[in-house]
Amino acid sequence: MAEAGQHPLHAPTAGQIETLALEALGRLPAPFHEHLANIVLFVEEFADAQTLKDLEIDDPFGLTGLYRGRLVGDPVQTGDPPPSVHLFRRPLLDEWVETGIPLDLLITHVVVHEIGHHFGLSDLDMHVLEDMVAP
């Protein structure tokens, strides 16, 4: 990626977005870490058609991230897939370009929001947590 203040010559790859997401997860306060060990992180180009339909989203650029799984403390059922956070690369890149928000801040925002669902946090709690882990 480019140095601060410079624009990259190429759009960040899924691997680069994953690295930024893992860095954001690593900045979460210690009490969160023990509940994140089993979360799987996916970086995909877009959400699949069924997910968009289920969420009643018409524009595939309208979804930047998604949490799938049970809340911390809910009983796990046999056969449950592990909880997962999905980041959608193309919508993230569009939002990055449209807003001018630094990509690391945007990724942190989306990751904290999705992890917040795992913990059952309110929007206000998510904003406080996001401020705590901003790069």
N, CA, C and O atoms as a GROMACS GRO file, in nm:
protein
  540
    1MET      N    1   0.085  -0.117   0.000
    1MET     CA    2   0.000   0.000   0.000
    1MET      C    3   0.090   0.123   0.000
    1MET      O    4   0.208   0.115   0.033
    2ALA      N    5   0.034   0.235  -0.036
    2ALA     CA    6   0.109   0.360  -0.046
    2ALA      C    7   0.133   0.419   0.092
    2ALA      O    8   0.063   0.388   0.188
    3GLU      N    9   0.233   0.504   0.099
    3GLU     CA   10   0.260   0.573   0.225
    3GLU      C   11   0.150   0.675   0.250
    3GLU      O   12   0.074   0.710   0.160
    4ALA      N   13   0.142   0.722   0.376
    4ALA     CA   14   0.039   0.819   0.414
    4ALA      C   15   0.042   0.938   0.320
    4ALA      O   16   0.148   0.991   0.287
    5GLY      N   17  -0.077   0.979   0.277
    5GLY     CA   18  -0.087   1.095   0.189
    5GLY      C   19  -0.072   1.062   0.042
    5GLY      O   20  -0.094   1.148  -0.043
    6GLN      N   21  -0.035   0.937   0.009
    6GLN     CA   22  -0.022   0.897  -0.130
    6GLN      C   23  -0.133   0.799  -0.165
    6GLN      O   24  -0.181   0.725  -0.079
    7HIS      N   25  -0.173   0.800  -0.290
    7HIS     CA   26  -0.274   0.706  -0.336
    7HIS      C   27  -0.204   0.584  -0.395
    7HIS      O   28  -0.103   0.599  -0.464
    8PRO      N   29  -0.255   0.465  -0.367
    8PRO     CA   30  -0.193   0.346  -0.425
    8PRO      C   31  -0.217   0.342  -0.576
    8PRO      O   32  -0.312   0.403  -0.626
    9LEU      N   33  -0.131   0.271  -0.647
    9LEU     CA   34  -0.146   0.258  -0.791
    9LEU      C   35  -0.249   0.152  -0.826
    9LEU      O   36  -0.306   0.154  -0.935
   10HIS      N   37  -0.273   0.058  -0.734
   10HIS     CA   38  -0.368  -0.051  -0.757
   10HIS      C   39  -0.460  -0.062  -0.636
   10HIS      O   40  -0.423  -0.027  -0.524
   11ALA      N   41  -0.579  -0.112  -0.661
   11ALA     CA   42  -0.673  -0.134  -0.550
   11ALA      C   43  -0.615  -0.239  -0.456
   11ALA      O   44  -0.556  -0.337  -0.501
   12PRO      N   45  -0.632  -0.220  -0.326
   12PRO     CA   46  -0.583  -0.319  -0.230
   12PRO      C   47  -0.644  -0.456  -0.256
   12PRO      O   48  -0.762  -0.467  -0.291
   13THR      N   49  -0.564  -0.558  -0.240
   13THR     CA   50  -0.608  -0.695  -0.261
   13THR      C   51  -0.688  -0.744  -0.141
   13THR      O   52  -0.691  -0.680  -0.036
   14ALA      N   53  -0.752  -0.858  -0.158
   14ALA     CA   54  -0.822  -0.922  -0.046
   14ALA      C   55  -0.724  -0.950   0.068
   14ALA      O   56  -0.760  -0.934   0.184
   15GLY      N   57  -0.603  -0.990   0.034
   15GLY     CA   58  -0.502  -1.016   0.137
   15GLY      C   59  -0.464  -0.893   0.216
   15GLY      O   60  -0.444  -0.900   0.337
   16GLN      N   61  -0.455  -0.779   0.149
   16GLN     CA   62  -0.422  -0.654   0.217
   16GLN      C   63  -0.538  -0.610   0.307
   16GLN      O   64  -0.516  -0.559   0.417
   17ILE      N   65  -0.661  -0.629   0.260
   17ILE     CA   66  -0.776  -0.596   0.344
   17ILE      C   67  -0.782  -0.690   0.464
   17ILE      O   68  -0.812  -0.646   0.575
   18GLU      N   69  -0.753  -0.816   0.443
   18GLU     CA   70  -0.749  -0.911   0.555
   18GLU      C   71  -0.645  -0.869   0.658
   18GLU      O   72  -0.670  -0.876   0.778
   19THR      N   73  -0.529  -0.825   0.613
   19THR     CA   74  -0.424  -0.780   0.704
   19THR      C   75  -0.474  -0.662   0.788
   19THR      O   76  -0.453  -0.658   0.909
   20LEU      N   77  -0.539  -0.564   0.724
   20LEU     CA   78  -0.592  -0.449   0.797
   20LEU      C   79  -0.699  -0.494   0.898
   20LEU      O   80  -0.705  -0.441   1.009
   21ALA      N   81  -0.782  -0.589   0.859
   21ALA     CA   82  -0.887  -0.640   0.949
   21ALA      C   83  -0.825  -0.712   1.068
   21ALA      O   84  -0.869  -0.693   1.182
   22LEU      N   85  -0.724  -0.793   1.044
   22LEU     CA   86  -0.657  -0.864   1.154
   22LEU      C   87  -0.587  -0.767   1.247
   22LEU      O   88  -0.584  -0.788   1.369
   23GLU      N   89  -0.530  -0.662   1.193
   23GLU     CA   90  -0.467  -0.558   1.277
   23GLU      C   91  -0.573  -0.491   1.364
   23GLU      O   92  -0.548  -0.465   1.482
   24ALA      N   93  -0.690  -0.463   1.307
   24ALA     CA   94  -0.799  -0.402   1.385
   24ALA      C   95  -0.843  -0.496   1.497
   24ALA      O   96  -0.863  -0.453   1.610
   25LEU      N   97  -0.858  -0.623   1.466
   25LEU     CA   98  -0.894  -0.722   1.569
   25LEU      C   99  -0.789  -0.728   1.678
   25LEU      O  100  -0.822  -0.742   1.796
   26GLY      N  101  -0.664  -0.718   1.639
   26GLY     CA  102  -0.553  -0.723   1.735
   26GLY      C  103  -0.551  -0.604   1.830
   26GLY      O  104  -0.494  -0.612   1.939
   27ARG      N  105  -0.612  -0.493   1.790
   27ARG     CA  106  -0.615  -0.374   1.875
   27ARG      C  107  -0.731  -0.374   1.974
   27ARG      O  108  -0.739  -0.286   2.060
   28LEU      N  109  -0.822  -0.470   1.963
   28LEU     CA  110  -0.934  -0.477   2.057
   28LEU      C  111  -0.880  -0.501   2.198
   28LEU      O  112  -0.779  -0.569   2.215
   29PRO      N  113  -0.947  -0.447   2.299
   29PRO     CA  114  -0.902  -0.467   2.437
   29PRO      C  115  -0.900  -0.616   2.476
   29PRO      O  116  -0.976  -0.697   2.422
   30ALA      N  117  -0.813  -0.649   2.569
   30ALA     CA  118  -0.790  -0.787   2.611
   30ALA      C  119  -0.917  -0.867   2.641
   30ALA      O  120  -0.924  -0.983   2.600
   31PRO      N  121  -1.016  -0.813   2.710
   31PRO     CA  122  -1.134  -0.896   2.742
   31PRO      C  123  -1.204  -0.954   2.618
   31PRO      O  124  -1.273  -1.055   2.629
   32PHE      N  125  -1.187  -0.891   2.503
   32PHE     CA  126  -1.251  -0.940   2.381
   32PHE      C  127  -1.178  -1.059   2.320
   32PHE      O  128  -1.240  -1.144   2.258
   33HIS      N  129  -1.048  -1.064   2.338
   33HIS     CA  130  -0.965  -1.162   2.268
   33HIS      C  131  -1.006  -1.307   2.294
   33HIS      O  132  -1.006  -1.388   2.202
   34GLU      N  133  -1.042  -1.340   2.418
   34GLU     CA  134  -1.075  -1.479   2.449
   34GLU      C  135  -1.201  -1.525   2.375
   34GLU      O  136  -1.222  -1.645   2.358
   35HIS      N  137  -1.284  -1.432   2.331
   35HIS     CA  138  -1.407  -1.466   2.261
   35HIS      C  139  -1.394  -1.458   2.110
   35HIS      O  140  -1.491  -1.479   2.037
   36LEU      N  141  -1.274  -1.428   2.061
   36LEU     CA  142  -1.254  -1.412   1.918
   36LEU      C  143  -1.177  -1.528   1.854
   36LEU      O  144  -1.162  -1.532   1.732
   37ALA      N  145  -1.128  -1.620   1.935
   37ALA     CA  146  -1.041  -1.726   1.885
   37ALA      C  147  -1.108  -1.811   1.777
   37ALA      O  148  -1.039  -1.857   1.685
   38ASN      N  149  -1.236  -1.832   1.785
   38ASN     CA  150  -1.304  -1.920   1.689
   38ASN      C  151  -1.370  -1.846   1.573
   38ASN      O  152  -1.430  -1.909   1.487
   39ILE      N  153  -1.359  -1.714   1.570
   39ILE     CA  154  -1.420  -1.639   1.461
   39ILE      C  155  -1.337  -1.654   1.335
   39ILE      O  156  -1.214  -1.641   1.337
   40VAL      N  157  -1.405  -1.681   1.225
   40VAL     CA  158  -1.340  -1.695   1.096
   40VAL      C  159  -1.362  -1.565   1.018
   40VAL      O  160  -1.473  -1.512   1.014
   41LEU      N  161  -1.256  -1.515   0.957
   41LEU     CA  162  -1.262  -1.392   0.879
   41LEU      C  163  -1.257  -1.426   0.731
   41LEU      O  164  -1.168  -1.499   0.686
   42PHE      N  165  -1.352  -1.374   0.657
   42PHE     CA  166  -1.356  -1.392   0.512
   42PHE      C  167  -1.351  -1.256   0.445
   42PHE      O  168  -1.416  -1.162   0.489
   43VAL      N  169  -1.273  -1.246   0.338
   43VAL     CA  170  -1.276  -1.127   0.253
   43VAL      C  171  -1.320  -1.176   0.116
   43VAL      O  172  -1.252  -1.256   0.051
   44GLU      N  173  -1.436  -1.127   0.073
   44GLU     CA  174  -1.495  -1.170  -0.053
   44GLU      C  175  -1.519  -1.046  -0.138
   44GLU      O  176  -1.525  -0.934  -0.086
   45GLU      N  177  -1.534  -1.065  -0.268
   45GLU     CA  178  -1.556  -0.950  -0.356
   45GLU      C  179  -1.690  -0.883  -0.324
   45GLU      O  180  -1.696  -0.761  -0.306
   46PHE      N  181  -1.798  -0.962  -0.317
   46PHE     CA  182  -1.932  -0.914  -0.287
   46PHE      C  183  -2.003  -1.019  -0.202
   46PHE      O  184  -1.961  -1.135  -0.197
   47ALA      N  185  -2.110  -0.978  -0.137
   47ALA     CA  186  -2.200  -1.075  -0.072
   47ALA      C  187  -2.269  -1.155  -0.183
   47ALA      O  188  -2.294  -1.104  -0.292
   48ASP      N  189  -2.300  -1.281  -0.152
   48ASP     CA  190  -2.368  -1.364  -0.252
   48ASP      C  191  -2.513  -1.318  -0.267
   48ASP      O  192  -2.567  -1.248  -0.182
   49ALA      N  193  -2.575  -1.360  -0.376
   49ALA     CA  194  -2.711  -1.317  -0.410
   49ALA      C  195  -2.811  -1.355  -0.302
   49ALA      O  196  -2.902  -1.276  -0.273
   50GLN      N  197  -2.798  -1.473  -0.242
   50GLN     CA  198  -2.894  -1.514  -0.140
   50GLN      C  199  -2.884  -1.427  -0.016
   50GLN      O  200  -2.986  -1.391   0.044
   51THR      N  201  -2.762  -1.393   0.024
   51THR     CA  202  -2.744  -1.305   0.140
   51THR      C  203  -2.808  -1.169   0.114
   51THR      O  204  -2.880  -1.117   0.200
   52LEU      N  205  -2.783  -1.112  -0.004
   52LEU     CA  206  -2.842  -0.983  -0.037
   52LEU      C  207  -2.994  -0.992  -0.036
   52LEU      O  208  -3.062  -0.901   0.012
   53LYS      N  209  -3.048  -1.101  -0.090
   53LYS     CA  210  -3.194  -1.120  -0.091
   53LYS      C  211  -3.247  -1.131   0.050
   53LYS      O  212  -3.348  -1.068   0.084
   54ASP      N  213  -3.180  -1.212   0.135
   54ASP     CA  214  -3.224  -1.231   0.274
   54ASP      C  215  -3.224  -1.100   0.352
   54ASP      O  216  -3.310  -1.078   0.437
   55LEU      N  217  -3.128  -1.013   0.322
   55LEU     CA  218  -3.117  -0.885   0.391
   55LEU      C  219  -3.196  -0.774   0.322
   55LEU      O  220  -3.196  -0.659   0.366
   56GLU      N  221  -3.262  -0.810   0.212
   56GLU     CA  222  -3.341  -0.715   0.134
   56GLU      C  223  -3.257  -0.597   0.086
   56GLU      O  224  -3.298  -0.481   0.094
   57ILE      N  225  -3.138  -0.629   0.036
   57ILE     CA  226  -3.047  -0.529  -0.020
   57ILE      C  227  -3.042  -0.550  -0.171
   57ILE      O  228  -3.003  -0.657  -0.218
   58ASP      N  229  -3.081  -0.448  -0.246
   58ASP     CA  230  -3.086  -0.458  -0.392
   58ASP      C  231  -2.950  -0.435  -0.458
   58ASP      O  232  -2.919  -0.496  -0.560
   59ASP      N  233  -2.871  -0.347  -0.400
   59ASP     CA  234  -2.743  -0.308  -0.459
   59ASP      C  235  -2.630  -0.384  -0.391
   59ASP      O  236  -2.611  -0.369  -0.270
   60PRO      N  237  -2.555  -0.466  -0.465
   60PRO     CA  238  -2.446  -0.542  -0.402
   60PRO      C  239  -2.337  -0.453  -0.341
   60PRO      O  240  -2.258  -0.499  -0.259
   61PHE      N  241  -2.334  -0.325  -0.381
   61PHE     CA  242  -2.239  -0.231  -0.321
   61PHE      C  243  -2.290  -0.177  -0.188
   61PHE      O  244  -2.220  -0.101  -0.121
   62GLY      N  245  -2.412  -0.216  -0.149
   62GLY     CA  246  -2.473  -0.166  -0.027
   62GLY      C  247  -2.437  -0.242   0.099
   62GLY      O  248  -2.483  -0.207   0.208
   63LEU      N  249  -2.354  -0.346   0.088
   63LEU     CA  250  -2.316  -0.424   0.205
   63LEU      C  251  -2.164  -0.438   0.210
   63LEU      O  252  -2.104  -0.500   0.122
   64THR      N  253  -2.102  -0.378   0.313
   64THR     CA  254  -1.957  -0.383   0.326
   64THR      C  255  -1.909  -0.493   0.420
   64THR      O  256  -1.795  -0.539   0.410
   65GLY      N  257  -1.996  -0.536   0.512
   65GLY     CA  258  -1.956  -0.639   0.608
   65GLY      C  259  -2.077  -0.710   0.664
   65GLY      O  260  -2.190  -0.660   0.658
   66LEU      N  261  -2.052  -0.829   0.721
   66LEU     CA  262  -2.160  -0.910   0.776
   66LEU      C  263  -2.104  -1.001   0.884
   66LEU      O  264  -1.996  -1.058   0.870
   67TYR      N  265  -2.180  -1.013   0.993
   67TYR     CA  266  -2.148  -1.110   1.098
   67TYR      C  267  -2.248  -1.224   1.089
   67TYR      O  268  -2.368  -1.202   1.075
   68ARG      N  269  -2.198  -1.346   1.096
   68ARG     CA  270  -2.284  -1.464   1.101
   68ARG      C  271  -2.244  -1.546   1.223
   68ARG      O  272  -2.127  -1.580   1.241
   69GLY      N  273  -2.341  -1.576   1.306
   69GLY     CA  274  -2.314  -1.660   1.422
   69GLY      C  275  -2.398  -1.621   1.540
   69GLY      O  276  -2.480  -1.529   1.535
   70ARG      N  277  -2.376  -1.693   1.648
   70ARG     CA  278  -2.449  -1.669   1.772
   70ARG      C  279  -2.378  -1.561   1.853
   70ARG      O  280  -2.260  -1.535   1.834
   71LEU      N  281  -2.453  -1.500   1.944
   71LEU     CA  282  -2.395  -1.403   2.036
   71LEU      C  283  -2.307  -1.475   2.138
   71LEU      O  284  -2.331  -1.591   2.170
   72VAL      N  285  -2.208  -1.406   2.188
   72VAL     CA  286  -2.126  -1.461   2.296
   72VAL      C  287  -2.220  -1.494   2.412
   72VAL      O  288  -2.303  -1.412   2.450
   73GLY      N  289  -2.206  -1.613   2.467
   73GLY     CA  290  -2.289  -1.656   2.579
   73GLY      C  291  -2.409  -1.739   2.539
   73GLY      O  292  -2.464  -1.811   2.622
   74ASP      N  293  -2.451  -1.729   2.412
   74ASP     CA  294  -2.560  -1.815   2.366
   74ASP      C  295  -2.508  -1.958   2.355
   74ASP      O  296  -2.394  -1.980   2.315
   75PRO      N  297  -2.592  -2.055   2.389
   75PRO     CA  298  -2.545  -2.193   2.380
   75PRO      C  299  -2.516  -2.233   2.235
   75PRO      O  300  -2.590  -2.198   2.143
   76VAL      N  301  -2.408  -2.305   2.218
   76VAL     CA  302  -2.369  -2.354   2.087
   76VAL      C  303  -2.444  -2.484   2.060
   76VAL      O  304  -2.456  -2.569   2.148
   77GLN      N  305  -2.496  -2.497   1.940
   77GLN     CA  306  -2.568  -2.617   1.900
   77GLN      C  307  -2.476  -2.706   1.817
   77GLN      O  308  -2.392  -2.656   1.742
   78THR      N  309  -2.493  -2.835   1.829
   78THR     CA  310  -2.417  -2.929   1.747
   78THR      C  311  -2.442  -2.896   1.600
   78THR      O  312  -2.556  -2.877   1.558
   79GLY      N  313  -2.336  -2.889   1.526
   79GLY     CA  314  -2.348  -2.858   1.384
   79GLY      C  315  -2.344  -2.711   1.350
   79GLY      O  316  -2.343  -2.675   1.232
   80ASP      N  317  -2.341  -2.624   1.451
   80ASP     CA  318  -2.329  -2.480   1.423
   80ASP      C  319  -2.196  -2.453   1.353
   80ASP      O  320  -2.092  -2.503   1.396
   81PRO      N  321  -2.198  -2.375   1.246
   81PRO     CA  322  -2.070  -2.332   1.189
   81PRO      C  323  -2.006  -2.233   1.286
   81PRO      O  324  -2.075  -2.173   1.368
   82PRO      N  325  -1.874  -2.214   1.276
   82PRO     CA  326  -1.811  -2.116   1.363
   82PRO      C  327  -1.861  -1.976   1.328
   82PRO      O  328  -1.899  -1.950   1.214
   83PRO      N  329  -1.861  -1.885   1.425
   83PRO     CA  330  -1.900  -1.747   1.393
   83PRO      C  331  -1.803  -1.690   1.290
   83PRO      O  332  -1.686  -1.725   1.287
   84SER      N  333  -1.855  -1.602   1.206
   84SER     CA  334  -1.769  -1.547   1.100
   84SER      C  335  -1.800  -1.401   1.073
   84SER      O  336  -1.912  -1.354   1.090
   85VAL      N  337  -1.696  -1.331   1.031
   85VAL     CA  338  -1.707  -1.194   0.984
   85VAL      C  339  -1.670  -1.197   0.837
   85VAL      O  340  -1.566  -1.249   0.798
   86HIS      N  341  -1.758  -1.139   0.756
   86HIS     CA  342  -1.737  -1.131   0.612
   86HIS      C  343  -1.717  -0.985   0.576
   86HIS      O  344  -1.800  -0.900   0.610
   87LEU      N  345  -1.609  -0.957   0.508
   87LEU     CA  346  -1.583  -0.823   0.455
   87LEU      C  347  -1.594  -0.832   0.304
   87LEU      O  348  -1.543  -0.926   0.242
   88PHE      N  349  -1.661  -0.734   0.244
   88PHE     CA  350  -1.684  -0.736   0.102
   88PHE      C  351  -1.599  -0.629   0.034
   88PHE      O  352  -1.626  -0.509   0.045
   89ARG      N  353  -1.496  -0.676  -0.034
   89ARG     CA  354  -1.388  -0.593  -0.087
   89ARG      C  355  -1.438  -0.480  -0.178
   89ARG      O  356  -1.406  -0.364  -0.154
   90ARG      N  357  -1.514  -0.513  -0.281
   90ARG     CA  358  -1.555  -0.410  -0.378
   90ARG      C  359  -1.640  -0.300  -0.314
   90ARG      O  360  -1.615  -0.183  -0.338
   91PRO      N  361  -1.741  -0.334  -0.232
   91PRO     CA  362  -1.815  -0.226  -0.166
   91PRO      C  363  -1.727  -0.144  -0.072
   91PRO      O  364  -1.744  -0.022  -0.061
   92LEU      N  365  -1.634  -0.210  -0.003
   92LEU     CA  366  -1.541  -0.136   0.084
   92LEU      C  367  -1.456  -0.039   0.003
   92LEU      O  368  -1.438   0.076   0.043
   93LEU      N  369  -1.405  -0.085  -0.110
   93LEU     CA  370  -1.321   0.002  -0.193
   93LEU      C  371  -1.402   0.119  -0.249
   93LEU      O  372  -1.352   0.231  -0.256
   94ASP      N  373  -1.526   0.094  -0.288
   94ASP     CA  374  -1.610   0.203  -0.336
   94ASP      C  375  -1.634   0.307  -0.226
   94ASP      O  376  -1.625   0.427  -0.251
   95GLU      N  377  -1.665   0.259  -0.106
   95GLU     CA  378  -1.688   0.353   0.005
   95GLU      C  379  -1.561   0.431   0.036
   95GLU      O  380  -1.566   0.550   0.064
   96TRP      N  381  -1.448   0.364   0.032
   96TRP     CA  382  -1.318   0.428   0.056
   96TRP      C  383  -1.295   0.542  -0.042
   96TRP      O  384  -1.256   0.652  -0.004
   97VAL      N  385  -1.320   0.514  -0.171
   97VAL     CA  386  -1.298   0.615  -0.274
   97VAL      C  387  -1.400   0.729  -0.260
   97VAL      O  388  -1.364   0.846  -0.271
   98GLU      N  389  -1.526   0.693  -0.236
   98GLU     CA  390  -1.633   0.794  -0.230
   98GLU      C  391  -1.620   0.885  -0.108
   98GLU      O  392  -1.650   1.004  -0.117
   99THR      N  393  -1.576   0.830   0.005
   99THR     CA  394  -1.573   0.910   0.128
   99THR      C  395  -1.438   0.974   0.156
   99THR      O  396  -1.430   1.076   0.224
  100GLY      N  397  -1.332   0.914   0.104
  100GLY     CA  398  -1.198   0.963   0.135
  100GLY      C  399  -1.149   0.924   0.273
  100GLY      O  400  -1.041   0.967   0.315
  101ILE      N  401  -1.227   0.842   0.345
  101ILE     CA  402  -1.184   0.793   0.476
  101ILE      C  403  -1.065   0.700   0.454
  101ILE      O  404  -1.070   0.615   0.365
  102PRO      N  405  -0.957   0.715   0.532
  102PRO     CA  406  -0.844   0.624   0.515
  102PRO      C  407  -0.890   0.478   0.526
  102PRO      O  408  -0.974   0.445   0.610
  103LEU      N  409  -0.836   0.393   0.440
  103LEU     CA  410  -0.882   0.255   0.433
  103LEU      C  411  -0.868   0.182   0.566
  103LEU      O  412  -0.956   0.104   0.602
  104ASP      N  413  -0.761   0.206   0.640
  104ASP     CA  414  -0.746   0.136   0.768
  104ASP      C  415  -0.856   0.177   0.866
  104ASP      O  416  -0.902   0.094   0.945
  105LEU      N  417  -0.898   0.304   0.863
  105LEU     CA  418  -1.009   0.348   0.950
  105LEU      C  419  -1.142   0.287   0.906
  105LEU      O  420  -1.223   0.247   0.989
  106LEU      N  421  -1.164   0.280   0.776
  106LEU     CA  422  -1.287   0.221   0.725
  106LEU      C  423  -1.295   0.073   0.761
  106LEU      O  424  -1.400   0.026   0.806
  107ILE      N  425  -1.186   0.000   0.741
  107ILE     CA  426  -1.184  -0.143   0.775
  107ILE      C  427  -1.206  -0.160   0.925
  107ILE      O  428  -1.281  -0.248   0.967
  108THR      N  429  -1.141  -0.078   1.006
  108THR     CA  430  -1.160  -0.085   1.151
  108THR      C  431  -1.306  -0.062   1.186
  108THR      O  432  -1.362  -0.134   1.269
  109HIS      N  433  -1.368   0.037   1.125
  109HIS     CA  434  -1.509   0.066   1.151
  109HIS      C  435  -1.597  -0.056   1.121
  109HIS      O  436  -1.680  -0.094   1.204
  110VAL      N  437  -1.579  -0.116   1.006
  110VAL     CA  438  -1.663  -0.229   0.966
  110VAL      C  439  -1.635  -0.350   1.055
  110VAL      O  440  -1.728  -0.418   1.098
  111VAL      N  441  -1.508  -0.378   1.082
  111VAL     CA  442  -1.473  -0.492   1.166
  111VAL      C  443  -1.532  -0.476   1.307
  111VAL      O  444  -1.590  -0.570   1.361
  112VAL      N  445  -1.516  -0.359   1.365
  112VAL     CA  446  -1.570  -0.336   1.500
  112VAL      C  447  -1.722  -0.349   1.499
  112VAL      O  448  -1.780  -0.406   1.591
  113HIS      N  449  -1.785  -0.298   1.396
  113HIS     CA  450  -1.931  -0.309   1.388
  113HIS      C  451  -1.974  -0.456   1.381
  113HIS      O  452  -2.067  -0.496   1.451
  114GLU      N  453  -1.908  -0.534   1.299
  114GLU     CA  454  -1.946  -0.675   1.286
  114GLU      C  455  -1.912  -0.754   1.412
  114GLU      O  456  -1.991  -0.838   1.455
  115ILE      N  457  -1.798  -0.728   1.471
  115ILE     CA  458  -1.762  -0.795   1.597
  115ILE      C  459  -1.859  -0.752   1.707
  115ILE      O  460  -1.891  -0.830   1.797
  116GLY      N  461  -1.904  -0.629   1.701
  116GLY     CA  462  -2.002  -0.580   1.798
  116GLY      C  463  -2.128  -0.665   1.798
  116GLY      O  464  -2.189  -0.686   1.903
  117HIS      N  465  -2.167  -0.713   1.681
  117HIS     CA  466  -2.284  -0.802   1.675
  117HIS      C  467  -2.256  -0.933   1.749
  117HIS      O  468  -2.345  -0.988   1.814
  118HIS      N  469  -2.133  -0.981   1.741
  118HIS     CA  470  -2.094  -1.105   1.811
  118HIS      C  471  -2.114  -1.089   1.962
  118HIS      O  472  -2.154  -1.183   2.031
  119PHE      N  473  -2.087  -0.970   2.011
  119PHE     CA  474  -2.097  -0.943   2.154
  119PHE      C  475  -2.231  -0.884   2.194
  119PHE      O  476  -2.257  -0.863   2.312
  120GLY      N  477  -2.318  -0.856   2.097
  120GLY     CA  478  -2.448  -0.797   2.128
  120GLY      C  479  -2.438  -0.652   2.172
  120GLY      O  480  -2.520  -0.606   2.252
  121LEU      N  481  -2.339  -0.579   2.122
  121LEU     CA  482  -2.318  -0.439   2.161
  121LEU      C  483  -2.419  -0.348   2.092
  121LEU      O  484  -2.466  -0.376   1.982
  122SER      N  485  -2.451  -0.239   2.159
  122SER     CA  486  -2.535  -0.135   2.099
  122SER      C  487  -2.450  -0.055   2.000
  122SER      O  488  -2.328  -0.065   2.000
  123ASP      N  489  -2.517   0.025   1.917
  123ASP     CA  490  -2.443   0.112   1.824
  123ASP      C  491  -2.351   0.207   1.900
  123ASP      O  492  -2.238   0.232   1.857
  124LEU      N  493  -2.399   0.260   2.012
  124LEU     CA  494  -2.316   0.352   2.092
  124LEU      C  495  -2.192   0.279   2.144
  124LEU      O  496  -2.082   0.333   2.137
  125ASP      N  497  -2.210   0.158   2.196
  125ASP     CA  498  -2.095   0.079   2.244
  125ASP      C  499  -1.995   0.052   2.131
  125ASP      O  500  -1.874   0.057   2.152
  126MET      N  501  -2.049   0.025   2.012
  126MET     CA  502  -1.961  -0.001   1.897
  126MET      C  503  -1.879   0.123   1.863
  126MET      O  504  -1.761   0.112   1.830
  127HIS      N  505  -1.940   0.241   1.871
  127HIS     CA  506  -1.867   0.365   1.841
  127HIS      C  507  -1.758   0.390   1.945
  127HIS      O  508  -1.648   0.433   1.910
  128VAL      N  509  -1.788   0.364   2.070
  128VAL     CA  510  -1.687   0.380   2.176
  128VAL      C  511  -1.572   0.283   2.152
  128VAL      O  512  -1.455   0.322   2.161
  129LEU      N  513  -1.604   0.158   2.122
  129LEU     CA  514  -1.501   0.059   2.096
  129LEU      C  515  -1.418   0.096   1.973
  129LEU      O  516  -1.296   0.080   1.972
  130GLU      N  517  -1.485   0.144   1.872
  130GLU     CA  518  -1.414   0.186   1.750
  130GLU      C  519  -1.314   0.297   1.782
  130GLU      O  520  -1.201   0.294   1.732
  131ASP      N  521  -1.354   0.395   1.862
  131ASP     CA  522  -1.263   0.503   1.901
  131ASP      C  523  -1.143   0.448   1.978
  131ASP      O  524  -1.032   0.499   1.965
  132MET      N  525  -1.166   0.344   2.058
  132MET     CA  526  -1.057   0.285   2.136
  132MET      C  527  -0.954   0.215   2.051
  132MET      O  528  -0.836   0.212   2.087
  133VAL      N  529  -0.996   0.158   1.937
  133VAL     CA  530  -0.905   0.076   1.856
  133VAL      C  531  -0.862   0.143   1.726
  133VAL      O  532  -0.792   0.081   1.645
  134ALA      N  533  -0.903   0.267   1.705
  134ALA     CA  534  -0.864   0.336   1.580
  134ALA      C  535  -0.713   0.339   1.568
  134ALA      O  536  -0.642   0.362   1.666
  135PRO      N  537  -0.664   0.316   1.446
  135PRO     CA  538  -0.518   0.315   1.423
  135PRO      C  539  -0.458   0.454   1.443
  135PRO      O  540  -0.336   0.471   1.428
   0.00000   0.00000   0.00000
